[in-house]
Amino acid sequence: MKLMPCPLNGLRNISEFSYGGEVEDMPDLKTATSQEWAKYIFYDENPRGMVKEWWCHTATSYWFIAERNTVTDEITATYDPSKVYSKRVDFE
């Protein structure tokens, strides 16, 4: 059984989580083109090695960031998004 450390709920079975994509900078809300938004939403770089990814603990709907090696599938760190993002983005 593979386990993942959730920053909110502790060590849990990996089946309790959903992958949410790579962590990347969001395009500027006011100046981004349709093509830039499409790339941001639909395309992942899928690099080999260490990546930062969004994960959700589905039972609690808690979103967090995990650092995972895509070659070995080893999760080296998990943490709350507030460690990376200082403000919330509200869409109008």
PDB file with one MODEL, atoms N, CA, C and O in Angstrom:
MODEL        1
ATOM      1  N   MET A   1       0.845  -1.177   0.000  1.00  0.00           N
ATOM      2  CA  MET A   1       0.000   0.000   0.000  1.00  0.00           C
ATOM      3  C   MET A   1       0.894   1.244   0.000  1.00  0.00           C
ATOM      4  O   MET A   1       1.761   1.395   0.860  1.00  0.00           O
ATOM      5  N   LYS A   2       0.671   2.132  -0.975  1.00  0.00           N
ATOM      6  CA  LYS A   2       1.438   3.374  -1.067  1.00  0.00           C
ATOM      7  C   LYS A   2       0.756   4.442  -0.214  1.00  0.00           C
ATOM      8  O   LYS A   2      -0.465   4.598  -0.242  1.00  0.00           O
ATOM      9  N   LEU A   3       1.578   5.178   0.549  1.00  0.00           N
ATOM     10  CA  LEU A   3       1.071   6.222   1.427  1.00  0.00           C
ATOM     11  C   LEU A   3       1.568   7.592   0.992  1.00  0.00           C
ATOM     12  O   LEU A   3       2.641   7.719   0.401  1.00  0.00           O
ATOM     13  N   MET A   4       0.772   8.617   1.293  1.00  0.00           N
ATOM     14  CA  MET A   4       1.168   9.994   1.002  1.00  0.00           C
ATOM     15  C   MET A   4       0.958  10.819   2.274  1.00  0.00           C
ATOM     16  O   MET A   4      -0.083  10.707   2.922  1.00  0.00           O
ATOM     17  N   PRO A   5       1.943  11.645   2.629  1.00  0.00           N
ATOM     18  CA  PRO A   5       1.758  12.507   3.803  1.00  0.00           C
ATOM     19  C   PRO A   5       0.938  13.750   3.436  1.00  0.00           C
ATOM     20  O   PRO A   5       1.386  14.582   2.648  1.00  0.00           O
ATOM     21  N   CYS A   6      -0.233  13.866   3.996  1.00  0.00           N
ATOM     22  CA  CYS A   6      -1.086  15.026   3.778  1.00  0.00           C
ATOM     23  C   CYS A   6      -0.755  16.065   4.854  1.00  0.00           C
ATOM     24  O   CYS A   6      -0.717  15.719   6.035  1.00  0.00           O
ATOM     25  N   PRO A   7      -0.514  17.326   4.482  1.00  0.00           N
ATOM     26  CA  PRO A   7      -0.184  18.338   5.480  1.00  0.00           C
ATOM     27  C   PRO A   7      -1.300  18.569   6.500  1.00  0.00           C
ATOM     28  O   PRO A   7      -1.029  19.007   7.618  1.00  0.00           O
ATOM     29  N   LEU A   8      -2.541  18.281   6.133  1.00  0.00           N
ATOM     30  CA  LEU A   8      -3.674  18.492   7.033  1.00  0.00           C
ATOM     31  C   LEU A   8      -4.061  17.227   7.803  1.00  0.00           C
ATOM     32  O   LEU A   8      -4.390  17.292   8.987  1.00  0.00           O
ATOM     33  N   ASN A   9      -4.019  16.074   7.123  1.00  0.00           N
ATOM     34  CA  ASN A   9      -4.560  14.838   7.687  1.00  0.00           C
ATOM     35  C   ASN A   9      -3.528  13.775   8.025  1.00  0.00           C
ATOM     36  O   ASN A   9      -3.895  12.695   8.488  1.00  0.00           O
ATOM     37  N   GLY A  10      -2.255  14.049   7.807  1.00  0.00           N
ATOM     38  CA  GLY A  10      -1.217  13.069   8.113  1.00  0.00           C
ATOM     39  C   GLY A  10      -1.077  12.019   7.027  1.00  0.00           C
ATOM     40  O   GLY A  10      -1.568  12.200   5.912  1.00  0.00           O
ATOM     41  N   LEU A  11      -0.418  10.939   7.347  1.00  0.00           N
ATOM     42  CA  LEU A  11      -0.130   9.863   6.400  1.00  0.00           C
ATOM     43  C   LEU A  11      -1.416   9.128   6.023  1.00  0.00           C
ATOM     44  O   LEU A  11      -2.108   8.589   6.886  1.00  0.00           O
ATOM     45  N   ARG A  12      -1.731   9.111   4.712  1.00  0.00           N
ATOM     46  CA  ARG A  12      -2.966   8.503   4.221  1.00  0.00           C
ATOM     47  C   ARG A  12      -2.681   7.629   3.010  1.00  0.00           C
ATOM     48  O   ARG A  12      -1.655   7.792   2.351  1.00  0.00           O
ATOM     49  N   ASN A  13      -3.586   6.703   2.715  1.00  0.00           N
ATOM     50  CA  ASN A  13      -3.493   5.850   1.542  1.00  0.00           C
ATOM     51  C   ASN A  13      -3.584   6.725   0.289  1.00  0.00           C
ATOM     52  O   ASN A  13      -4.417   7.629   0.218  1.00  0.00           O
ATOM     53  N   ILE A  14      -2.733   6.457  -0.690  1.00  0.00           N
ATOM     54  CA  ILE A  14      -2.684   7.270  -1.907  1.00  0.00           C
ATOM     55  C   ILE A  14      -4.028   7.281  -2.640  1.00  0.00           C
ATOM     56  O   ILE A  14      -4.307   8.215  -3.392  1.00  0.00           O
ATOM     57  N   SER A  15      -4.851   6.275  -2.437  1.00  0.00           N
ATOM     58  CA  SER A  15      -6.158   6.220  -3.105  1.00  0.00           C
ATOM     59  C   SER A  15      -7.110   7.316  -2.620  1.00  0.00           C
ATOM     60  O   SER A  15      -8.150   7.540  -3.240  1.00  0.00           O
ATOM     61  N   GLU A  16      -6.775   7.997  -1.531  1.00  0.00           N
ATOM     62  CA  GLU A  16      -7.612   9.074  -1.008  1.00  0.00           C
ATOM     63  C   GLU A  16      -7.336  10.419  -1.685  1.00  0.00           C
ATOM     64  O   GLU A  16      -7.959  11.422  -1.338  1.00  0.00           O
ATOM     65  N   PHE A  17      -6.404  10.449  -2.653  1.00  0.00           N
ATOM     66  CA  PHE A  17      -5.981  11.706  -3.262  1.00  0.00           C
ATOM     67  C   PHE A  17      -6.275  11.743  -4.752  1.00  0.00           C
ATOM     68  O   PHE A  17      -6.356  10.709  -5.416  1.00  0.00           O
ATOM     69  N   SER A  18      -6.434  12.960  -5.259  1.00  0.00           N
ATOM     70  CA  SER A  18      -6.594  13.195  -6.696  1.00  0.00           C
ATOM     71  C   SER A  18      -5.505  14.151  -7.155  1.00  0.00           C
ATOM     72  O   SER A  18      -5.212  15.148  -6.494  1.00  0.00           O
ATOM     73  N   TYR A  19      -4.915  13.833  -8.291  1.00  0.00           N
ATOM     74  CA  TYR A  19      -3.878  14.666  -8.894  1.00  0.00           C
ATOM     75  C   TYR A  19      -4.521  15.881  -9.541  1.00  0.00           C
ATOM     76  O   TYR A  19      -5.564  15.761 -10.184  1.00  0.00           O
ATOM     77  N   GLY A  20      -3.908  17.056  -9.378  1.00  0.00           N
ATOM     78  CA  GLY A  20      -4.488  18.278  -9.924  1.00  0.00           C
ATOM     79  C   GLY A  20      -3.631  19.010 -10.929  1.00  0.00           C
ATOM     80  O   GLY A  20      -3.997  20.106 -11.355  1.00  0.00           O
ATOM     81  N   GLY A  21      -2.494  18.443 -11.325  1.00  0.00           N
ATOM     82  CA  GLY A  21      -1.646  19.088 -12.315  1.00  0.00           C
ATOM     83  C   GLY A  21      -0.408  19.716 -11.711  1.00  0.00           C
ATOM     84  O   GLY A  21      -0.251  19.784 -10.492  1.00  0.00           O
ATOM     85  N   GLU A  22       0.462  20.170 -12.588  1.00  0.00           N
ATOM     86  CA  GLU A  22       1.719  20.783 -12.164  1.00  0.00           C
ATOM     87  C   GLU A  22       1.470  22.177 -11.599  1.00  0.00           C
ATOM     88  O   GLU A  22       0.568  22.883 -12.051  1.00  0.00           O
ATOM     89  N   VAL A  23       2.261  22.568 -10.620  1.00  0.00           N
ATOM     90  CA  VAL A  23       2.216  23.931 -10.089  1.00  0.00           C
ATOM     91  C   VAL A  23       2.984  24.807 -11.061  1.00  0.00           C
ATOM     92  O   VAL A  23       4.152  24.550 -11.352  1.00  0.00           O
ATOM     93  N   GLU A  24       2.327  25.839 -11.560  1.00  0.00           N
ATOM     94  CA  GLU A  24       2.989  26.769 -12.476  1.00  0.00           C
ATOM     95  C   GLU A  24       2.380  28.152 -12.295  1.00  0.00           C
ATOM     96  O   GLU A  24       1.281  28.289 -11.758  1.00  0.00           O
ATOM     97  N   ASP A  25       3.089  29.163 -12.738  1.00  0.00           N
ATOM     98  CA  ASP A  25       2.608  30.530 -12.634  1.00  0.00           C
ATOM     99  C   ASP A  25       1.419  30.746 -13.553  1.00  0.00           C
ATOM    100  O   ASP A  25       1.436  30.334 -14.713  1.00  0.00           O
ATOM    101  N   MET A  26       0.384  31.394 -13.029  1.00  0.00           N
ATOM    102  CA  MET A  26      -0.809  31.684 -13.791  1.00  0.00           C
ATOM    103  C   MET A  26      -0.564  32.888 -14.692  1.00  0.00           C
ATOM    104  O   MET A  26       0.094  33.844 -14.282  1.00  0.00           O
ATOM    105  N   PRO A  27      -1.088  32.850 -15.917  1.00  0.00           N
ATOM    106  CA  PRO A  27      -0.953  34.019 -16.790  1.00  0.00           C
ATOM    107  C   PRO A  27      -1.649  35.243 -16.180  1.00  0.00           C
ATOM    108  O   PRO A  27      -2.533  35.108 -15.334  1.00  0.00           O
ATOM    109  N   ASP A  28      -1.243  36.419 -16.615  1.00  0.00           N
ATOM    110  CA  ASP A  28      -1.852  37.653 -16.143  1.00  0.00           C
ATOM    111  C   ASP A  28      -3.323  37.686 -16.547  1.00  0.00           C
ATOM    112  O   ASP A  28      -3.655  37.478 -17.714  1.00  0.00           O
ATOM    113  N   LEU A  29      -4.201  37.949 -15.581  1.00  0.00           N
ATOM    114  CA  LEU A  29      -5.647  37.943 -15.837  1.00  0.00           C
ATOM    115  C   LEU A  29      -6.078  38.961 -16.881  1.00  0.00           C
ATOM    116  O   LEU A  29      -7.059  38.737 -17.590  1.00  0.00           O
ATOM    117  N   LYS A  30      -5.367  40.073 -16.987  1.00  0.00           N
ATOM    118  CA  LYS A  30      -5.793  41.157 -17.866  1.00  0.00           C
ATOM    119  C   LYS A  30      -5.164  41.125 -19.256  1.00  0.00           C
ATOM    120  O   LYS A  30      -5.725  41.677 -20.203  1.00  0.00           O
ATOM    121  N   THR A  31      -4.001  40.481 -19.385  1.00  0.00           N
ATOM    122  CA  THR A  31      -3.294  40.563 -20.667  1.00  0.00           C
ATOM    123  C   THR A  31      -3.101  39.225 -21.383  1.00  0.00           C
ATOM    124  O   THR A  31      -2.664  39.211 -22.534  1.00  0.00           O
ATOM    125  N   ALA A  32      -3.408  38.126 -20.746  1.00  0.00           N
ATOM    126  CA  ALA A  32      -3.155  36.816 -21.356  1.00  0.00           C
ATOM    127  C   ALA A  32      -4.061  36.564 -22.557  1.00  0.00           C
ATOM    128  O   ALA A  32      -5.234  36.938 -22.562  1.00  0.00           O
ATOM    129  N   THR A  33      -3.492  35.922 -23.574  1.00  0.00           N
ATOM    130  CA  THR A  33      -4.267  35.543 -24.759  1.00  0.00           C
ATOM    131  C   THR A  33      -5.007  34.229 -24.499  1.00  0.00           C
ATOM    132  O   THR A  33      -4.731  33.536 -23.520  1.00  0.00           O
ATOM    133  N   SER A  34      -5.926  33.902 -25.366  1.00  0.00           N
ATOM    134  CA  SER A  34      -6.649  32.627 -25.263  1.00  0.00           C
ATOM    135  C   SER A  34      -5.684  31.447 -25.343  1.00  0.00           C
ATOM    136  O   SER A  34      -5.855  30.447 -24.647  1.00  0.00           O
ATOM    137  N   GLN A  35      -4.673  31.571 -26.193  1.00  0.00           N
ATOM    138  CA  GLN A  35      -3.683  30.496 -26.339  1.00  0.00           C
ATOM    139  C   GLN A  35      -2.888  30.307 -25.046  1.00  0.00           C
ATOM    140  O   GLN A  35      -2.594  29.177 -24.657  1.00  0.00           O
ATOM    141  N   GLU A  36      -2.538  31.416 -24.381  1.00  0.00           N
ATOM    142  CA  GLU A  36      -1.803  31.314 -23.110  1.00  0.00           C
ATOM    143  C   GLU A  36      -2.655  30.649 -22.032  1.00  0.00           C
ATOM    144  O   GLU A  36      -2.146  29.835 -21.262  1.00  0.00           O
ATOM    145  N   TRP A  37      -3.944  30.986 -21.966  1.00  0.00           N
ATOM    146  CA  TRP A  37      -4.837  30.349 -20.996  1.00  0.00           C
ATOM    147  C   TRP A  37      -5.009  28.863 -21.303  1.00  0.00           C
ATOM    148  O   TRP A  37      -5.003  28.040 -20.389  1.00  0.00           O
ATOM    149  N   ALA A  38      -5.160  28.517 -22.567  1.00  0.00           N
ATOM    150  CA  ALA A  38      -5.316  27.110 -22.944  1.00  0.00           C
ATOM    151  C   ALA A  38      -4.079  26.312 -22.547  1.00  0.00           C
ATOM    152  O   ALA A  38      -4.198  25.206 -22.019  1.00  0.00           O
ATOM    153  N   LYS A  39      -2.898  26.861 -22.795  1.00  0.00           N
ATOM    154  CA  LYS A  39      -1.656  26.167 -22.416  1.00  0.00           C
ATOM    155  C   LYS A  39      -1.595  25.985 -20.903  1.00  0.00           C
ATOM    156  O   LYS A  39      -1.229  24.913 -20.422  1.00  0.00           O
ATOM    157  N   TYR A  40      -1.951  27.020 -20.155  1.00  0.00           N
ATOM    158  CA  TYR A  40      -1.917  26.958 -18.692  1.00  0.00           C
ATOM    159  C   TYR A  40      -2.891  25.911 -18.138  1.00  0.00           C
ATOM    160  O   TYR A  40      -2.550  25.172 -17.214  1.00  0.00           O
ATOM    161  N   ILE A  41      -4.089  25.851 -18.697  1.00  0.00           N
ATOM    162  CA  ILE A  41      -5.118  24.963 -18.166  1.00  0.00           C
ATOM    163  C   ILE A  41      -4.975  23.525 -18.648  1.00  0.00           C
ATOM    164  O   ILE A  41      -5.167  22.597 -17.862  1.00  0.00           O
ATOM    165  N   PHE A  42      -4.642  23.316 -19.919  1.00  0.00           N
ATOM    166  CA  PHE A  42      -4.736  21.984 -20.500  1.00  0.00           C
ATOM    167  C   PHE A  42      -3.428  21.235 -20.715  1.00  0.00           C
ATOM    168  O   PHE A  42      -3.447  20.018 -20.898  1.00  0.00           O
ATOM    169  N   TYR A  43      -2.296  21.926 -20.697  1.00  0.00           N
ATOM    170  CA  TYR A  43      -1.043  21.260 -21.037  1.00  0.00           C
ATOM    171  C   TYR A  43      -0.069  21.244 -19.869  1.00  0.00           C
ATOM    172  O   TYR A  43       0.160  22.267 -19.223  1.00  0.00           O
ATOM    173  N   ASP A  44       0.501  20.076 -19.607  1.00  0.00           N
ATOM    174  CA  ASP A  44       1.555  19.915 -18.612  1.00  0.00           C
ATOM    175  C   ASP A  44       2.874  19.679 -19.339  1.00  0.00           C
ATOM    176  O   ASP A  44       2.904  19.086 -20.417  1.00  0.00           O
ATOM    177  N   GLU A  45       3.950  20.145 -18.743  1.00  0.00           N
ATOM    178  CA  GLU A  45       5.275  19.922 -19.325  1.00  0.00           C
ATOM    179  C   GLU A  45       5.705  18.470 -19.171  1.00  0.00           C
ATOM    180  O   GLU A  45       6.402  17.933 -20.031  1.00  0.00           O
ATOM    181  N   ASN A  46       5.290  17.827 -18.071  1.00  0.00           N
ATOM    182  CA  ASN A  46       5.611  16.432 -17.788  1.00  0.00           C
ATOM    183  C   ASN A  46       7.122  16.150 -17.821  1.00  0.00           C
ATOM    184  O   ASN A  46       7.561  15.238 -18.521  1.00  0.00           O
ATOM    185  N   PRO A  47       7.916  16.924 -17.073  1.00  0.00           N
ATOM    186  CA  PRO A  47       9.370  16.713 -17.086  1.00  0.00           C
ATOM    187  C   PRO A  47       9.787  15.474 -16.293  1.00  0.00           C
ATOM    188  O   PRO A  47       9.040  14.983 -15.447  1.00  0.00           O
ATOM    189  N   ARG A  48      10.969  14.988 -16.576  1.00  0.00           N
ATOM    190  CA  ARG A  48      11.561  13.893 -15.798  1.00  0.00           C
ATOM    191  C   ARG A  48      12.260  14.509 -14.590  1.00  0.00           C
ATOM    192  O   ARG A  48      12.972  15.504 -14.720  1.00  0.00           O
ATOM    193  N   GLY A  49      12.055  13.917 -13.419  1.00  0.00           N
ATOM    194  CA  GLY A  49      12.715  14.414 -12.212  1.00  0.00           C
ATOM    195  C   GLY A  49      11.734  15.055 -11.248  1.00  0.00           C
ATOM    196  O   GLY A  49      10.550  14.720 -11.237  1.00  0.00           O
ATOM    197  N   MET A  50      12.232  15.977 -10.443  1.00  0.00           N
ATOM    198  CA  MET A  50      11.426  16.594  -9.399  1.00  0.00           C
ATOM    199  C   MET A  50      10.472  17.638  -9.977  1.00  0.00           C
ATOM    200  O   MET A  50      10.871  18.497 -10.763  1.00  0.00           O
ATOM    201  N   VAL A  51       9.197  17.545  -9.569  1.00  0.00           N
ATOM    202  CA  VAL A  51       8.183  18.517  -9.971  1.00  0.00           C
ATOM    203  C   VAL A  51       7.330  18.879  -8.760  1.00  0.00           C
ATOM    204  O   VAL A  51       7.221  18.116  -7.801  1.00  0.00           O
ATOM    205  N   LYS A  52       6.730  20.066  -8.831  1.00  0.00           N
ATOM    206  CA  LYS A  52       5.743  20.478  -7.826  1.00  0.00           C
ATOM    207  C   LYS A  52       4.378  20.278  -8.455  1.00  0.00           C
ATOM    208  O   LYS A  52       4.131  20.700  -9.585  1.00  0.00           O
ATOM    209  N   GLU A  53       3.479  19.618  -7.698  1.00  0.00           N
ATOM    210  CA  GLU A  53       2.168  19.268  -8.236  1.00  0.00           C
ATOM    211  C   GLU A  53       1.069  19.619  -7.240  1.00  0.00           C
ATOM    212  O   GLU A  53       1.282  19.629  -6.027  1.00  0.00           O
ATOM    213  N   TRP A  54      -0.106  19.906  -7.779  1.00  0.00           N
ATOM    214  CA  TRP A  54      -1.300  20.080  -6.956  1.00  0.00           C
ATOM    215  C   TRP A  54      -1.905  18.716  -6.674  1.00  0.00           C
ATOM    216  O   TRP A  54      -2.049  17.895  -7.581  1.00  0.00           O
ATOM    217  N   TRP A  55      -2.261  18.472  -5.416  1.00  0.00           N
ATOM    218  CA  TRP A  55      -2.958  17.255  -5.022  1.00  0.00           C
ATOM    219  C   TRP A  55      -4.108  17.631  -4.100  1.00  0.00           C
ATOM    220  O   TRP A  55      -4.036  18.625  -3.378  1.00  0.00           O
ATOM    221  N   CYS A  56      -5.156  16.841  -4.128  1.00  0.00           N
ATOM    222  CA  CYS A  56      -6.322  17.088  -3.281  1.00  0.00           C
ATOM    223  C   CYS A  56      -6.629  15.839  -2.465  1.00  0.00           C
ATOM    224  O   CYS A  56      -6.711  14.736  -3.006  1.00  0.00           O
ATOM    225  N   HIS A  57      -6.799  16.025  -1.148  1.00  0.00           N
ATOM    226  CA  HIS A  57      -7.298  14.935  -0.317  1.00  0.00           C
ATOM    227  C   HIS A  57      -8.809  14.950  -0.510  1.00  0.00           C
ATOM    228  O   HIS A  57      -9.496  15.833   0.004  1.00  0.00           O
ATOM    229  N   THR A  58      -9.323  13.976  -1.247  1.00  0.00           N
ATOM    230  CA  THR A  58     -10.713  14.031  -1.699  1.00  0.00           C
ATOM    231  C   THR A  58     -11.722  13.972  -0.559  1.00  0.00           C
ATOM    232  O   THR A  58     -12.799  14.557  -0.677  1.00  0.00           O
ATOM    233  N   ALA A  59     -11.416  13.294   0.530  1.00  0.00           N
ATOM    234  CA  ALA A  59     -12.373  13.191   1.643  1.00  0.00           C
ATOM    235  C   ALA A  59     -12.620  14.532   2.315  1.00  0.00           C
ATOM    236  O   ALA A  59     -13.711  14.771   2.833  1.00  0.00           O
ATOM    237  N   THR A  60     -11.618  15.415   2.315  1.00  0.00           N
ATOM    238  CA  THR A  60     -11.754  16.716   2.978  1.00  0.00           C
ATOM    239  C   THR A  60     -11.716  17.889   2.002  1.00  0.00           C
ATOM    240  O   THR A  60     -11.874  19.036   2.420  1.00  0.00           O
ATOM    241  N   SER A  61     -11.511  17.627   0.714  1.00  0.00           N
ATOM    242  CA  SER A  61     -11.382  18.663  -0.323  1.00  0.00           C
ATOM    243  C   SER A  61     -10.245  19.630  -0.022  1.00  0.00           C
ATOM    244  O   SER A  61     -10.316  20.809  -0.367  1.00  0.00           O
ATOM    245  N   TYR A  62      -9.212  19.132   0.614  1.00  0.00           N
ATOM    246  CA  TYR A  62      -8.055  19.959   0.972  1.00  0.00           C
ATOM    247  C   TYR A  62      -7.001  19.876  -0.130  1.00  0.00           C
ATOM    248  O   TYR A  62      -6.470  18.803  -0.416  1.00  0.00           O
ATOM    249  N   TRP A  63      -6.703  21.026  -0.747  1.00  0.00           N
ATOM    250  CA  TRP A  63      -5.695  21.106  -1.794  1.00  0.00           C
ATOM    251  C   TRP A  63      -4.351  21.484  -1.201  1.00  0.00           C
ATOM    252  O   TRP A  63      -4.271  22.351  -0.331  1.00  0.00           O
ATOM    253  N   PHE A  64      -3.293  20.832  -1.672  1.00  0.00           N
ATOM    254  CA  PHE A  64      -1.948  21.119  -1.191  1.00  0.00           C
ATOM    255  C   PHE A  64      -0.945  20.859  -2.307  1.00  0.00           C
ATOM    256  O   PHE A  64      -1.308  20.385  -3.383  1.00  0.00           O
ATOM    257  N   ILE A  65       0.313  21.173  -2.041  1.00  0.00           N
ATOM    258  CA  ILE A  65       1.382  20.980  -3.015  1.00  0.00           C
ATOM    259  C   ILE A  65       2.254  19.814  -2.575  1.00  0.00           C
ATOM    260  O   ILE A  65       2.605  19.693  -1.401  1.00  0.00           O
ATOM    261  N   ALA A  66       2.596  18.961  -3.529  1.00  0.00           N
ATOM    262  CA  ALA A  66       3.516  17.852  -3.284  1.00  0.00           C
ATOM    263  C   ALA A  66       4.699  17.973  -4.235  1.00  0.00           C
ATOM    264  O   ALA A  66       4.539  18.339  -5.400  1.00  0.00           O
ATOM    265  N   GLU A  67       5.873  17.664  -3.732  1.00  0.00           N
ATOM    266  CA  GLU A  67       7.062  17.573  -4.591  1.00  0.00           C
ATOM    267  C   GLU A  67       7.316  16.094  -4.830  1.00  0.00           C
ATOM    268  O   GLU A  67       7.508  15.324  -3.890  1.00  0.00           O
ATOM    269  N   ARG A  68       7.314  15.705  -6.113  1.00  0.00           N
ATOM    270  CA  ARG A  68       7.391  14.287  -6.474  1.00  0.00           C
ATOM    271  C   ARG A  68       8.399  14.083  -7.590  1.00  0.00           C
ATOM    272  O   ARG A  68       8.488  14.888  -8.517  1.00  0.00           O
ATOM    273  N   ASN A  69       9.153  13.004  -7.491  1.00  0.00           N
ATOM    274  CA  ASN A  69      10.080  12.613  -8.542  1.00  0.00           C
ATOM    275  C   ASN A  69       9.293  11.775  -9.544  1.00  0.00           C
ATOM    276  O   ASN A  69       8.801  10.699  -9.207  1.00  0.00           O
ATOM    277  N   THR A  70       9.175  12.269 -10.776  1.00  0.00           N
ATOM    278  CA  THR A  70       8.372  11.569 -11.777  1.00  0.00           C
ATOM    279  C   THR A  70       9.039  10.302 -12.301  1.00  0.00           C
ATOM    280  O   THR A  70       8.384   9.480 -12.941  1.00  0.00           O
ATOM    281  N   VAL A  71      10.321  10.136 -12.039  1.00  0.00           N
ATOM    282  CA  VAL A  71      11.022   8.928 -12.477  1.00  0.00           C
ATOM    283  C   VAL A  71      10.808   7.806 -11.462  1.00  0.00           C
ATOM    284  O   VAL A  71      10.493   6.677 -11.838  1.00  0.00           O
ATOM    285  N   THR A  72      10.982   8.118 -10.173  1.00  0.00           N
ATOM    286  CA  THR A  72      10.882   7.096  -9.127  1.00  0.00           C
ATOM    287  C   THR A  72       9.516   7.078  -8.442  1.00  0.00           C
ATOM    288  O   THR A  72       9.216   6.146  -7.696  1.00  0.00           O
ATOM    289  N   ASP A  73       8.685   8.095  -8.685  1.00  0.00           N
ATOM    290  CA  ASP A  73       7.383   8.283  -8.054  1.00  0.00           C
ATOM    291  C   ASP A  73       7.501   8.556  -6.549  1.00  0.00           C
ATOM    292  O   ASP A  73       6.513   8.437  -5.825  1.00  0.00           O
ATOM    293  N   GLU A  74       8.681   8.917  -6.080  1.00  0.00           N
ATOM    294  CA  GLU A  74       8.889   9.224  -4.661  1.00  0.00           C
ATOM    295  C   GLU A  74       8.377  10.626  -4.350  1.00  0.00           C
ATOM    296  O   GLU A  74       8.691  11.582  -5.059  1.00  0.00           O
ATOM    297  N   ILE A  75       7.593  10.739  -3.292  1.00  0.00           N
ATOM    298  CA  ILE A  75       7.106  12.029  -2.808  1.00  0.00           C
ATOM    299  C   ILE A  75       8.067  12.493  -1.726  1.00  0.00           C
ATOM    300  O   ILE A  75       8.214  11.833  -0.697  1.00  0.00           O
ATOM    301  N   THR A  76       8.727  13.633  -1.955  1.00  0.00           N
ATOM    302  CA  THR A  76       9.748  14.093  -1.018  1.00  0.00           C
ATOM    303  C   THR A  76       9.251  15.158  -0.050  1.00  0.00           C
ATOM    304  O   THR A  76       9.845  15.353   1.011  1.00  0.00           O
ATOM    305  N   ALA A  77       8.163  15.855  -0.404  1.00  0.00           N
ATOM    306  CA  ALA A  77       7.628  16.890   0.485  1.00  0.00           C
ATOM    307  C   ALA A  77       6.177  17.175   0.126  1.00  0.00           C
ATOM    308  O   ALA A  77       5.779  17.073  -1.034  1.00  0.00           O
ATOM    309  N   THR A  78       5.398  17.532   1.132  1.00  0.00           N
ATOM    310  CA  THR A  78       4.043  18.035   0.929  1.00  0.00           C
ATOM    311  C   THR A  78       3.852  19.222   1.858  1.00  0.00           C
ATOM    312  O   THR A  78       4.346  19.221   2.986  1.00  0.00           O
ATOM    313  N   TYR A  79       3.127  20.247   1.379  1.00  0.00           N
ATOM    314  CA  TYR A  79       2.931  21.429   2.220  1.00  0.00           C
ATOM    315  C   TYR A  79       1.727  22.237   1.744  1.00  0.00           C
ATOM    316  O   TYR A  79       1.262  22.094   0.613  1.00  0.00           O
ATOM    317  N   ASP A  80       1.243  23.083   2.636  1.00  0.00           N
ATOM    318  CA  ASP A  80       0.111  23.944   2.357  1.00  0.00           C
ATOM    319  C   ASP A  80       0.505  24.979   1.298  1.00  0.00           C
ATOM    320  O   ASP A  80       1.640  25.456   1.309  1.00  0.00           O
ATOM    321  N   PRO A  81      -0.399  25.335   0.391  1.00  0.00           N
ATOM    322  CA  PRO A  81      -0.087  26.322  -0.647  1.00  0.00           C
ATOM    323  C   PRO A  81       0.323  27.687  -0.102  1.00  0.00           C
ATOM    324  O   PRO A  81       0.972  28.456  -0.811  1.00  0.00           O
ATOM    325  N   SER A  82      -0.036  28.002   1.132  1.00  0.00           N
ATOM    326  CA  SER A  82       0.334  29.297   1.702  1.00  0.00           C
ATOM    327  C   SER A  82       1.845  29.448   1.837  1.00  0.00           C
ATOM    328  O   SER A  82       2.338  30.561   2.025  1.00  0.00           O
ATOM    329  N   LYS A  83       2.571  28.369   1.745  1.00  0.00           N
ATOM    330  CA  LYS A  83       4.040  28.445   1.772  1.00  0.00           C
ATOM    331  C   LYS A  83       4.586  29.001   0.455  1.00  0.00           C
ATOM    332  O   LYS A  83       5.725  29.465   0.404  1.00  0.00           O
ATOM    333  N   VAL A  84       3.777  28.958  -0.613  1.00  0.00           N
ATOM    334  CA  VAL A  84       4.194  29.432  -1.931  1.00  0.00           C
ATOM    335  C   VAL A  84       3.418  30.684  -2.340  1.00  0.00           C
ATOM    336  O   VAL A  84       3.986  31.613  -2.914  1.00  0.00           O
ATOM    337  N   TYR A  85       2.123  30.702  -2.043  1.00  0.00           N
ATOM    338  CA  TYR A  85       1.255  31.798  -2.481  1.00  0.00           C
ATOM    339  C   TYR A  85       0.848  32.660  -1.294  1.00  0.00           C
ATOM    340  O   TYR A  85       0.390  32.147  -0.272  1.00  0.00           O
ATOM    341  N   SER A  86       1.018  33.981  -1.436  1.00  0.00           N
ATOM    342  CA  SER A  86       0.726  34.885  -0.340  1.00  0.00           C
ATOM    343  C   SER A  86      -0.668  35.515  -0.421  1.00  0.00           C
ATOM    344  O   SER A  86      -1.154  36.081   0.559  1.00  0.00           O
ATOM    345  N   LYS A  87      -1.315  35.413  -1.599  1.00  0.00           N
ATOM    346  CA  LYS A  87      -2.662  35.986  -1.717  1.00  0.00           C
ATOM    347  C   LYS A  87      -3.549  35.126  -2.596  1.00  0.00           C
ATOM    348  O   LYS A  87      -3.074  34.364  -3.439  1.00  0.00           O
ATOM    349  N   ARG A  88      -4.819  35.262  -2.383  1.00  0.00           N
ATOM    350  CA  ARG A  88      -5.817  34.523  -3.147  1.00  0.00           C
ATOM    351  C   ARG A  88      -6.151  35.286  -4.424  1.00  0.00           C
ATOM    352  O   ARG A  88      -6.171  36.517  -4.430  1.00  0.00           O
ATOM    353  N   VAL A  89      -6.411  34.562  -5.491  1.00  0.00           N
ATOM    354  CA  VAL A  89      -6.830  35.179  -6.761  1.00  0.00           C
ATOM    355  C   VAL A  89      -8.321  34.959  -6.910  1.00  0.00           C
ATOM    356  O   VAL A  89      -8.797  33.824  -6.906  1.00  0.00           O
ATOM    357  N   ASP A  90      -9.047  36.041  -7.039  1.00  0.00           N
ATOM    358  CA  ASP A  90     -10.491  35.973  -7.269  1.00  0.00           C
ATOM    359  C   ASP A  90     -10.774  36.336  -8.715  1.00  0.00           C
ATOM    360  O   ASP A  90     -10.289  37.354  -9.208  1.00  0.00           O
ATOM    361  N   PHE A  91     -11.551  35.517  -9.394  1.00  0.00           N
ATOM    362  CA  PHE A  91     -11.926  35.780 -10.783  1.00  0.00           C
ATOM    363  C   PHE A  91     -13.231  36.543 -10.809  1.00  0.00           C
ATOM    364  O   PHE A  91     -14.152  36.241 -10.049  1.00  0.00           O
ATOM    365  N   GLU A  92     -13.313  37.528 -11.677  1.00  0.00           N
ATOM    366  CA  GLU A  92     -14.537  38.349 -11.766  1.00  0.00           C
ATOM    367  C   GLU A  92     -15.450  37.844 -12.841  1.00  0.00           C
ATOM    368  O   GLU A  92     -16.521  38.410 -13.057  1.00  0.00           O
TER     369      GLU A  92
ENDMDL
END
